[in-house]
Amino acid sequence: MAVIVHDDMPIDQALKMLWREANRENIPAELLKNRYRTKPTEYRHEFRKYWSKIKRRRRSAARKVARKG
C-alpha cells in the first residue's frame, strides 16, 4: 500500500487517499478478523451450523410437500 503525498497537499486529502487505498486492499476487514484469536474448531462449528440450518430447511420443505400430497 502506497500513497504519494506532496508538500502542498492538505493533510485531510492525504488521509482520505490513505483510507481509500486501505479499503481497496481490504485492510479494515482483515484487522477486524484478526482482532480476536479464533480457534480452528470455531470455523468447523460455523460450517456445521450453516449446513445444519440448510438441512432443517430442506427437511421441513419435504415434510410440507408430503403433507400436501
PEKA-V326051 format. One record per backbone hydrogen bond with DSSP energy under -1.0 kcal/mol. CO is the residue of the C=O (numbers start at 1). NH is the residue of the N-H. Records with the same first field share a line. If there is no record, write none. Layout:
BEGIN
CO=NH + NH
END
This chain:
BEGIN
6=9
10=14
11=15
12=16
13=17
14=18
15=19
16=20
17=21
18=22
19=23
20=24
21=25
22=27
23=26
26=30
27=31
28=32
29=33
30=34
39=42
40=44
41=45
42=46
43=47
44=48
45=49
46=50
47=51
48=52
49=53
50=54
51=55
52=56
53=57
54=58
55=59
56=60
57=61
58=62
59=63
60=64
61=65
62=66
63=67
64=68
65=69
END
